Amino acid sequence: MGTEQIRQAIETATDYLREHPNDARSTDSAATATLVDGLVVQVSGPGGATLLTDMVPSVGGTATAPSPGWLLRAAEASCVATLIAMRAATLEVTLDTLEVTVDSESDDRGILGIDDSVPAGPLSGSVRVRLTAAGVEPATLEEIAHWGVEHCPVCDALERAVPVTTVVTTA
């Protein structure tokens, strides 16, 4: 889909949800993880989507697939890139280059339960955006990039305390 088609689709969705705000809230599609072998896990989702994860050998994995943590960073990077592209299309800006790199710093003592004062997840994260568009001022591109990060649902979930309910079935 080109910039104009994306802009039109967003405009149509925005107009509809402004007129029907009760339709804006929905349950997101589920991801179901099943242990395959060792630390290899298969995740299934809607429309037959599947992926595998694994851990590094130092914790018992075989490194045959990306780790869940890498997939989190990949989700953040792809989400930010998508939101930047959507915002650019809305503003009728055609991007020549868009690259988003996400990394983080972690302390493995948290995930291994060595020190309960150390978080299991990342201690900090970084989002780096590189984008170009012919004839567009750098300040406009910066605004588009910041808008993408601010409206990315993955970034929001990482930055905001999101209530999580755990239900365990043993039979």
C-alpha positions as a Markdown table, in Angstrom:
| # | Residue | x | y | z |
|---|---|---|---|---|
| 1 | Met | 0.0 | 0.0 | 0.0 |
| 2 | Gly | 1.4 | 3.4 | -1.0 |
| 3 | Thr | 1.4 | 6.6 | 1.1 |
| 4 | Glu | -1.9 | 7.9 | -0.3 |
| 5 | Gln | -3.7 | 4.6 | 0.4 |
| 6 | Ile | -2.3 | 4.5 | 3.9 |
| 7 | Arg | -3.4 | 8.1 | 4.5 |
| 8 | Gln | -6.9 | 7.3 | 3.2 |
| 9 | Ala | -7.3 | 4.2 | 5.3 |
| 10 | Ile | -6.2 | 6.0 | 8.5 |
| 11 | Glu | -8.5 | 8.9 | 7.7 |
| 12 | Thr | -11.4 | 6.5 | 7.2 |
| 13 | Ala | -10.6 | 4.6 | 10.5 |
| 14 | Thr | -10.2 | 7.8 | 12.4 |
| 15 | Asp | -13.5 | 9.3 | 11.1 |
| 16 | Tyr | -15.3 | 6.1 | 12.0 |
| 17 | Leu | -13.9 | 5.9 | 15.5 |
| 18 | Arg | -14.7 | 9.5 | 16.2 |
| 19 | Glu | -18.3 | 8.8 | 15.3 |
| 20 | His | -18.4 | 5.4 | 17.1 |
| 21 | Pro | -16.0 | 5.7 | 20.1 |
| 22 | Asn | -17.5 | 2.6 | 21.7 |
| 23 | Asp | -16.1 | 0.5 | 18.8 |
| 24 | Ala | -12.5 | 1.6 | 19.5 |
| 25 | Arg | -11.9 | -0.8 | 22.4 |
| 26 | Ser | -11.4 | -4.5 | 21.7 |
| 27 | Thr | -9.6 | -7.6 | 23.0 |
| 28 | Asp | -6.3 | -8.1 | 21.2 |
| 29 | Ser | -5.6 | -11.4 | 19.6 |
| 30 | Ala | -4.0 | -14.0 | 21.8 |
| 31 | Ala | -0.6 | -15.5 | 21.5 |
| 32 | Thr | -0.3 | -19.1 | 22.8 |
| 33 | Ala | 3.1 | -20.5 | 23.7 |
| 34 | Thr | 3.7 | -24.3 | 23.9 |
| 35 | Leu | 7.0 | -25.9 | 25.1 |
| 36 | Val | 8.4 | -28.0 | 22.2 |
| 37 | Asp | 11.7 | -29.3 | 23.5 |
| 38 | Gly | 14.2 | -28.1 | 26.0 |
| 39 | Leu | 13.7 | -24.3 | 26.0 |
| 40 | Val | 12.3 | -24.2 | 22.5 |
| 41 | Val | 8.9 | -22.7 | 22.5 |
| 42 | Gln | 6.4 | -22.4 | 19.7 |
| 43 | Val | 4.0 | -19.4 | 19.7 |
| 44 | Ser | 0.8 | -19.6 | 17.8 |
| 45 | Gly | -1.6 | -16.8 | 16.9 |
| 46 | Pro | -4.4 | -15.7 | 14.6 |
| 47 | Gly | -4.4 | -16.7 | 10.9 |
| 48 | Gly | -2.0 | -19.6 | 11.5 |
| 49 | Ala | 0.9 | -17.2 | 12.5 |
| 50 | Thr | 3.6 | -19.1 | 14.4 |
| 51 | Leu | 7.1 | -18.4 | 15.6 |
| 52 | Leu | 9.8 | -20.2 | 17.7 |
| 53 | Thr | 11.9 | -18.9 | 20.5 |
| 54 | Asp | 14.9 | -20.4 | 22.3 |
| 55 | Met | 17.5 | -19.3 | 24.8 |
| 56 | Val | 21.3 | -19.2 | 24.6 |
| 57 | Pro | 23.3 | -22.3 | 25.6 |
| 58 | Ser | 24.6 | -20.6 | 28.8 |
| 59 | Val | 21.1 | -21.1 | 30.3 |
| 60 | Gly | 20.2 | -24.4 | 28.7 |
| 61 | Gly | 18.9 | -23.4 | 25.3 |
| 62 | Thr | 20.2 | -24.3 | 21.9 |
| 63 | Ala | 20.1 | -20.8 | 20.3 |
| 64 | Thr | 18.1 | -22.2 | 17.4 |
| 65 | Ala | 15.7 | -19.3 | 17.4 |
| 66 | Pro | 15.5 | -15.8 | 18.7 |
| 67 | Ser | 15.0 | -15.2 | 22.4 |
| 68 | Pro | 11.8 | -13.8 | 23.7 |
| 69 | Gly | 13.7 | -10.7 | 24.8 |
| 70 | Trp | 15.0 | -10.1 | 21.3 |
| 71 | Leu | 11.4 | -10.6 | 19.9 |
| 72 | Leu | 10.3 | -7.9 | 22.4 |
| 73 | Arg | 12.9 | -5.5 | 21.0 |
| 74 | Ala | 11.9 | -6.6 | 17.4 |
| 75 | Ala | 8.2 | -5.9 | 18.2 |
| 76 | Glu | 9.1 | -2.4 | 19.6 |
| 77 | Ala | 11.3 | -1.6 | 16.6 |
| 78 | Ser | 8.8 | -2.7 | 14.0 |
| 79 | Cys | 5.9 | -1.0 | 15.9 |
| 80 | Val | 7.7 | 2.3 | 16.0 |
| 81 | Ala | 8.6 | 2.0 | 12.3 |
| 82 | Thr | 5.0 | 1.3 | 11.5 |
| 83 | Leu | 3.7 | 4.2 | 13.5 |
| 84 | Ile | 6.2 | 6.6 | 12.0 |
| 85 | Ala | 5.2 | 5.4 | 8.5 |
| 86 | Met | 1.6 | 5.9 | 9.4 |
| 87 | Arg | 2.2 | 9.4 | 10.7 |
| 88 | Ala | 4.2 | 10.3 | 7.6 |
| 89 | Ala | 1.5 | 9.1 | 5.3 |
| 90 | Thr | -1.1 | 11.1 | 7.3 |
| 91 | Leu | 1.0 | 14.2 | 6.8 |
| 92 | Glu | 1.5 | 13.3 | 3.1 |
| 93 | Val | 5.2 | 12.8 | 3.6 |
| 94 | Thr | 6.9 | 10.2 | 1.5 |
| 95 | Leu | 9.8 | 8.7 | 3.4 |
| 96 | Asp | 12.9 | 7.7 | 1.5 |
| 97 | Thr | 14.6 | 6.0 | 4.4 |
| 98 | Leu | 13.2 | 4.6 | 7.7 |
| 99 | Glu | 15.2 | 2.5 | 10.1 |
| 100 | Val | 14.5 | 1.9 | 13.7 |
| 101 | Thr | 16.9 | 0.2 | 16.1 |
| 102 | Val | 15.9 | -0.8 | 19.6 |
| 103 | Asp | 18.3 | -2.1 | 22.2 |
| 104 | Ser | 18.3 | -2.5 | 25.9 |
| 105 | Glu | 20.5 | -3.2 | 28.9 |
| 106 | Ser | 19.7 | -6.1 | 31.2 |
| 107 | Asp | 21.1 | -7.8 | 34.3 |
| 108 | Asp | 20.9 | -11.6 | 34.0 |
| 109 | Arg | 20.8 | -11.9 | 37.8 |
| 110 | Gly | 17.1 | -10.9 | 37.6 |
| 111 | Ile | 16.0 | -13.5 | 35.0 |
| 112 | Leu | 17.9 | -16.2 | 36.9 |
| 113 | Gly | 16.5 | -15.3 | 40.3 |
| 114 | Ile | 19.9 | -14.7 | 41.8 |
| 115 | Asp | 19.0 | -11.3 | 43.3 |
| 116 | Asp | 15.4 | -10.4 | 43.8 |
| 117 | Ser | 16.3 | -6.7 | 43.9 |
| 118 | Val | 17.3 | -6.9 | 40.2 |
| 119 | Pro | 14.4 | -6.7 | 37.7 |
| 120 | Ala | 14.0 | -9.7 | 35.4 |
| 121 | Gly | 13.4 | -7.4 | 32.5 |
| 122 | Pro | 15.4 | -4.7 | 30.9 |
| 123 | Leu | 16.9 | -2.0 | 33.1 |
| 124 | Ser | 16.8 | 0.6 | 30.3 |
| 125 | Gly | 16.0 | 0.8 | 26.6 |
| 126 | Ser | 16.9 | 2.9 | 23.6 |
| 127 | Val | 15.1 | 3.7 | 20.4 |
| 128 | Arg | 17.2 | 5.1 | 17.5 |
| 129 | Val | 15.4 | 6.4 | 14.4 |
| 130 | Arg | 17.0 | 7.2 | 11.1 |
| 131 | Leu | 14.7 | 8.7 | 8.5 |
| 132 | Thr | 14.9 | 10.9 | 5.4 |
| 133 | Ala | 12.4 | 12.4 | 3.0 |
| 134 | Ala | 13.3 | 14.7 | 0.1 |
| 135 | Gly | 12.4 | 18.3 | 0.6 |
| 136 | Val | 11.2 | 17.8 | 4.2 |
| 137 | Glu | 12.7 | 19.8 | 7.0 |
| 138 | Pro | 14.6 | 17.9 | 9.7 |
| 139 | Ala | 12.4 | 19.3 | 12.4 |
| 140 | Thr | 9.3 | 17.9 | 10.7 |
| 141 | Leu | 11.0 | 14.5 | 10.4 |
| 142 | Glu | 12.0 | 14.6 | 14.1 |
| 143 | Glu | 8.3 | 15.5 | 15.0 |
| 144 | Ile | 7.1 | 12.5 | 13.0 |
| 145 | Ala | 9.6 | 10.2 | 14.7 |
| 146 | His | 8.7 | 11.4 | 18.2 |
| 147 | Trp | 5.0 | 11.0 | 17.3 |
| 148 | Gly | 5.6 | 7.4 | 16.2 |
| 149 | Val | 7.4 | 6.5 | 19.5 |
| 150 | Glu | 4.7 | 8.3 | 21.6 |
| 151 | His | 1.9 | 6.5 | 19.9 |
| 152 | Cys | 3.5 | 3.0 | 19.6 |
| 153 | Pro | 1.5 | 0.5 | 21.7 |
| 154 | Val | 4.6 | -1.6 | 22.4 |
| 155 | Cys | 6.5 | 1.4 | 23.8 |
| 156 | Asp | 3.4 | 2.4 | 25.8 |
| 157 | Ala | 3.2 | -1.1 | 27.3 |
| 158 | Leu | 6.8 | -1.1 | 28.2 |
| 159 | Glu | 6.7 | 2.4 | 29.8 |
| 160 | Arg | 3.4 | 2.2 | 31.6 |
| 161 | Ala | 2.4 | -0.1 | 34.4 |
| 162 | Val | -0.1 | -2.4 | 32.6 |
| 163 | Pro | -2.2 | -4.7 | 34.9 |
| 164 | Val | -1.6 | -8.4 | 34.2 |
| 165 | Thr | -3.9 | -11.1 | 35.4 |
| 166 | Thr | -2.4 | -14.6 | 35.9 |
| 167 | Val | -4.6 | -17.7 | 35.7 |
| 168 | Val | -3.0 | -21.1 | 36.3 |
| 169 | Thr | -4.7 | -24.4 | 35.5 |
| 170 | Thr | -3.0 | -27.6 | 36.7 |
| 171 | Ala | -5.5 | -30.2 | 35.6 |
